[in-house]
């Protein structure tokens, strides 16, 4: 298997894009990535998306986007893994290029979520849970995370306000990201006074949905000769793992086993440890997921992920920088695109392009994309060479 590098990146601002269609949003990110890579065509297209059939009424996104961006004769396919669809699409493209089947691939994560009413989007998102044993009982996706968070607080003695640093950090970082949806700083007081969604999760615990797309062009690392002064970014670790889709079926609902397994395999592949990671773009769809991800990936002991935020260690200048461009919480969470946004943001860090939220000396970055409430988890580790 040959090493693979990220040659180009592109993204759109996340928001409510009433004036843009699904194809326009995805095409904008795709063209930006190809322009950044300096290429006019690729061997294949992989599209990460979850909700196109339910929200936009459009399937067959591979052909849909290859038609729009002019890749008519090339292989193209949609990859779906709930909220982990973006990272799953990247891994599919990565394996094909690494195996020598392709010499280049364009990976696009895209989602158009605001064309339907809120209750319709909530129902569509809930399909990431177990239809027979969870949805039949009337549970929503936020409800599942609320149950997990309530149990975590009971088990380890944390108060709701102890989770505030995750959201505060994300919002502070998003202020410097022009592609982020939310540009507003928050405080502990504002966090605590926010409207309740599903106890104990309130509005500022939860990430906002939105319309958006992000894209990367990947090629064999050996073919990257010059990037106009930019460092070569190589994917040195990639792994995917699964857990039970229903939370109640897990041996320990307070431990993300799939996150542990995928990060462990990615560390082994990359020949690094948690201490070597300079920046971590974690999947903070809800603040509880931030804590659980830090624990599963070896950055904190079980039940102590919250402590990293309280100790001020998660900021760009801290010991364990996370969500340096706003994370899902403030950058926004267009679900099928999120995994590629995370990769784009790690690349920006390793290129030194993050301005006020740049992590000094960042050379190795990790992105972890979670599907459902932890049923599918993909971890990628990137290095600047």
Protein Blocks (a to p, Z undefined) as FASTA:
>chain_A
ZZdddfbdcdddddddfkbcfklmmmmmmmmmmmmnopabdfbdcdddfklmmmnopghk
lmmmmmmnopakbccddddehjllmmmmmmmmmmmmmnomagbdcddddddfklpcfklm
mmmmmmmmcfklmmmnopafklmmmmmmmmmmmmnopafklmmmmmmmmmmmmmmmmkbm
bdcdddfklmmmpccfbdcbdfklpccddddddddddddfklmmbgghpacdddfbdcdd
dddfblklpmblkbcfklmmmmmmmmmmnopafklpmbdcddffbfklmmmmmmmnopac
ehilmmmmmnopmbmklmbdghklnpjmlnopcfklmmmmmmmmmmmmmnopnojmlceh
iabdcddddehjhlaccddddddZZ
